[in-house]
């Protein structure tokens, strides 16, 4: 097992290097730069050009890339032109919110998807199965940003059960009980909105795998031997059918990254997704490259976790 983990970690190194090159080159191809449209038009254009030369905007891309990587190795992600602060500090303020949003979304996703998938698969072709399948079809057809807007309008504005923006009520002292409750209250609606859409994939995977596993020879043999139905489902069907859930865990992380960009901007939630979109619109090059690189690394790590979890839960897999 440890050999497989070490080998996968070594494979990650060239993946991250290639990812960093692609991100850097694509970011440099963005029209304009951090000084475009953000400086008082009364400032002498020669001064603007001087600033561009001073910050190395006209250096060859490979030199800029080498300087950027050198900063990364020292923990220096550069300075944000928009927020006038170090990118490391800026990301540190936002990444905590994104972490809790992703964690809450994952919890809601699996709390909903696993029971629904099990019920749909166990009682396939029943009215319950048709109802759950209809929900998944609607989920597949509904864009995340449309669904999030509807959730915000209904539960945020019409019913008023949840806040409509921010991550905490202003004025509360960090660490107090009221502060924690406010953080949770601000977290529920965006995470639940993303989870209700993310659930449909897992429900379908689990449902289809249970229906397929019920027809396998070893299940028919277990029933022929008189094994109780509960034991057949719990020890044979579910044990085998839950494997795809582990296999797609990394893809769940990747989908969370993409979904958070929409969710955080719709709900005004100050996380990495909102920071990413703001930085693109403002051409804040240092922030764009740093956030995109972190998103890419998170997706690579998610794939690694999927491989490790799958090799642990499936005894049929033998990786030397």
Rosetta blueprint (number, residue, H / E / L):
1 X L
2 X H
3 X H
4 X H
5 X H
6 X H
7 X H
8 X H
9 X H
10 X H
11 X H
12 X H
13 X H
14 X H
15 X H
16 X H
17 X H
18 X H
19 X H
20 X H
21 X H
22 X H
23 X H
24 X H
25 X H
26 X H
27 X H
28 X H
29 X L
30 X L
31 X L
32 X L
33 X L
34 X L
35 X L
36 X L
37 X L
38 X L
39 X L
40 X L
41 X L
42 X L
43 X L
44 X L
45 X H
46 X H
47 X H
48 X H
49 X H
50 X H
51 X H
52 X H
53 X H
54 X H
55 X L
56 X L
57 X L
58 X L
59 X L
60 X L
61 X H
62 X H
63 X H
64 X H
65 X H
66 X H
67 X H
68 X H
69 X H
70 X H
71 X H
72 X H
73 X H
74 X L
75 X L
76 X L
77 X L
78 X L
79 X E
80 X E
81 X L
82 X L
83 X L
84 X L
85 X E
86 X E
87 X H
88 X H
89 X H
90 X H
91 X H
92 X H
93 X H
94 X H
95 X H
96 X H
97 X H
98 X H
99 X H
100 X H
101 X H
102 X H
103 X H
104 X H
105 X H
106 X H
107 X H
108 X H
109 X H
110 X H
111 X H
112 X H
113 X H
114 X H
115 X H
116 X H
117 X H
118 X H
119 X H
120 X H
121 X H
122 X H
123 X L
124 X L
125 X L
126 X L
127 X H
128 X H
129 X H
130 X H
131 X H
132 X H
133 X H
134 X H
135 X H
136 X H
137 X H
138 X H
139 X H
140 X H
141 X H
142 X L
143 X L
144 X H
145 X H
146 X H
147 X H
148 X H
149 X H
150 X H
151 X H
152 X H
153 X H
154 X H
155 X H
156 X H
157 X H
158 X H
159 X L
160 X L
161 X L
162 X L
163 X L
164 X L
165 X L
166 X L
167 X L
168 X L
169 X L
170 X L
171 X L
172 X L
173 X L
174 X L
175 X L
176 X L
177 X H
178 X H
179 X H
180 X H
181 X H
182 X H
183 X H
184 X H
185 X H
186 X H
187 X H
188 X H
189 X H
190 X H
191 X H
192 X H
193 X H
194 X H
195 X H
196 X H
197 X H
198 X H
199 X H
200 X H
201 X H
202 X H
203 X H
204 X H
205 X H
206 X H
207 X H
208 X H
209 X H
210 X H
211 X H
212 X H
213 X H
214 X L
215 X L
216 X L
217 X H
218 X H
219 X H
220 X H
221 X H
222 X H
223 X H
224 X H
225 X L
226 X L
227 X L
228 X L
229 X H
230 X H
231 X H
232 X H
233 X H
234 X H
235 X H
236 X H
237 X H
238 X H
239 X H
240 X H
241 X H
242 X L
243 X H
244 X H
245 X H
246 X H
247 X H
248 X L
249 X H
250 X H
251 X H
252 X H
253 X H
254 X H
255 X H
256 X H
257 X H
258 X H
259 X H
260 X H
261 X H
262 X H
263 X H
264 X H
265 X H
266 X H
267 X L
268 X L
269 X L
270 X L
271 X L
272 X H
273 X H
274 X H
275 X H
276 X H
277 X H
278 X H
279 X H
280 X H
281 X H
282 X L
283 X L
284 X L
285 X H
286 X H
287 X H
288 X H
289 X H
290 X H
291 X H
292 X H
293 X H
294 X H
295 X H
296 X H
297 X H
298 X H
299 X H
300 X H
301 X H
302 X H
303 X H
304 X H
305 X H
306 X H
307 X H
308 X H
309 X H
310 X H
311 X H
312 X H
313 X H
314 X L
315 X L
316 X L
317 X L
318 X L
319 X L
320 X L
